Amino acid sequence: MNEGDSMKKSTISFEAVIVAFVMLTMLILVFLGVISRYVLHFSFSFTEELVCAMFVLLSTMGGALASKENGHYTLDLITGMMKPKMKRVFLIIDTLLTCAAASVLLYTGIIMVKSQMKIGSLSIALKIPNWVYGSFVPIGLAFILYRSIQFIVQLQKKSEEDEK
C-alpha cells in the first residue's frame, strides 16, 4: 500500500466525470465515423476533428485525475526501499516537480490560446475557432496543478496526523 492509497475517497471526482463523458463521446463519434464510411460510403470529417480535440482534453483531465489519486507511474524499485518518512519527502519532491512542469506548460498553453484568438483561425471541418480546442490544454493543466497541490496538502495533513 502506498501513501496515496489511504487518501483515496469513494466519491466520484469532477475529472472522472469529464473523462468518462469524453471517452463515451469519443467512442460514439468514432463508431459513427466507421459506420458512415463502410456502410454509407460517406465520411463525416467532423468526427475526426472532434475526436482529436477531445483526446487532448481526455489526456489532460486524465493527468489531473492521476494527480489527485497519486496514480502516476513511479519507480517502485527506489521508493519501495525507503522508510515511510523518506518516501513522503520523495513524493512531495516528485509532486513539486509535476507542479513546476504543469506551470510551465500552463503558461505556454495560455500564450498559445491567446495567439489562436489573435489570429482568428478556424477549425477545418466545423469552422469552430481553434482557441476553443486549444483551451483544453490550459484547462487540463490547471486541474493537474490544482490536484497536485491538493495532494501535497493532503499528504502533509496525513503526516501531521501520523505524528500525533
KEBA-800192 format. One line per field, with one value per residue (C-alpha): residue number from 1; x, y negated, z. Coordinates in steps of 0.05 Angstrom, whole numbers. Example, Ala and Ser with C-alpha at 12.3 -4.5 7.8 and 13.67 -1.06 7.14 Angstrom:
REM KEBA-800192
num = c(1,2) $
x = c(246,273) $
y = c(90,21) $
z = c(156,143) $
This chain:
REM KEBA-800192
num = c(1,2,3,4,5,6,7,8,9,10,11,12,13,14,15,16,17,18,19,20,21,22,23,24,25,26,27,28,29,30,31,32,33,34,35,36,37,38,39,40,41,42,43,44,45,46,47,48,49,50,51,52,53,54,55,56,57,58,59,60,61,62,63,64,65,66,67,68,69,70,71,72,73,74,75,76,77,78,79,80,81,82,83,84,85,86,87,88,89,90,91,92,93,94,95,96,97,98,99,100,101,102,103,104,105,106,107,108,109,110,111,112,113,114,115,116,117,118,119,120,121,122,123,124,125,126,127,128,129,130,131,132,133,134,135,136,137,138,139,140,141,142,143,144,145,146,147,148,149,150,151,152,153,154,155,156,157,158,159,160,161,162,163,164) $
x = c(0,29,20,-37,-79,-101,-122,-169,-242,-301,-333,-331,-289,-304,-246,-273,-340,-306,-261,-320,-362,-306,-289,-361,-369,-305,-328,-394,-362,-310,-364,-408,-348,-333,-406,-413,-350,-364,-440,-460,-395,-394,-344,-362,-298,-321,-316,-240,-234,-275,-241,-172,-193,-226,-164,-126,-180,-180,-105,-101,-161,-135,-70,-108,-145,-79,-50,-109,-103,-27,-36,23,75,130,196,178,247,273,213,198,263,251,225,156,183,234,182,136,192,205,131,129,191,161,95,130,167,99,74,134,124,49,61,108,61,1,37,56,-15,-45,3,-18,-92,-81,-44,-100,-151,-109,-101,-174,-161,-219,-221,-227,-290,-334,-306,-300,-246,-183,-174,-235,-199,-133,-163,-168,-93,-90,-156,-130,-62,-96,-132,-66,-34,-94,-97,-22,-23,-84,-45,14,-33,-67,0,23,-41,-34,39,18,-37,12,60,5) $
y = c(0,-67,-136,-156,-94,-116,-185,-159,-174,-137,-199,-210,-270,-323,-298,-226,-251,-291,-233,-184,-233,-248,-174,-156,-214,-195,-122,-143,-191,-140,-87,-134,-152,-79,-62,-122,-103,-29,-26,-93,-102,-174,-203,-250,-291,-329,-265,-262,-336,-328,-263,-295,-355,-311,-269,-329,-342,-268,-267,-329,-312,-241,-270,-312,-250,-213,-273,-273,-199,-195,-147,-168,-116,-113,-77,-29,1,-61,-82,-11,-10,-77,-87,-120,-189,-189,-163,-221,-271,-237,-241,-315,-329,-288,-326,-393,-375,-358,-426,-461,-425,-438,-511,-520,-483,-522,-588,-566,-539,-606,-640,-590,-604,-679,-671,-630,-682,-738,-702,-682,-615,-566,-490,-457,-416,-452,-523,-530,-578,-538,-572,-533,-467,-498,-519,-446,-447,-503,-480,-409,-434,-480,-418,-380,-437,-443,-368,-363,-419,-386,-321,-355,-387,-321,-286,-339,-333,-258,-266,-312,-264,-206,-245,-258) $
z = c(0,-20,12,-35,-22,47,20,-35,-26,-53,-83,-158,-177,-229,-270,-270,-296,-351,-370,-373,-414,-463,-471,-484,-533,-569,-574,-604,-653,-677,-683,-724,-767,-782,-796,-842,-880,-890,-892,-922,-961,-936,-887,-831,-828,-766,-724,-733,-714,-651,-630,-637,-596,-544,-539,-513,-461,-442,-434,-390,-347,-340,-316,-265,-242,-234,-196,-149,-134,-138,-196,-239,-254,-202,-197,-140,-142,-107,-66,-43,-4,30,100,104,123,67,18,37,24,-43,-61,-44,-87,-144,-139,-136,-200,-231,-208,-239,-306,-305,-290,-349,-396,-369,-383,-454,-464,-446,-495,-548,-537,-538,-604,-633,-611,-642,-708,-710,-743,-750,-750,-818,-812,-762,-770,-694,-670,-657,-589,-565,-576,-554,-488,-468,-456,-403,-372,-362,-337,-287,-260,-257,-218,-171,-157,-147,-96,-63,-59,-25,26,40,46,96,137,139,161,218,239,240,284,337) $
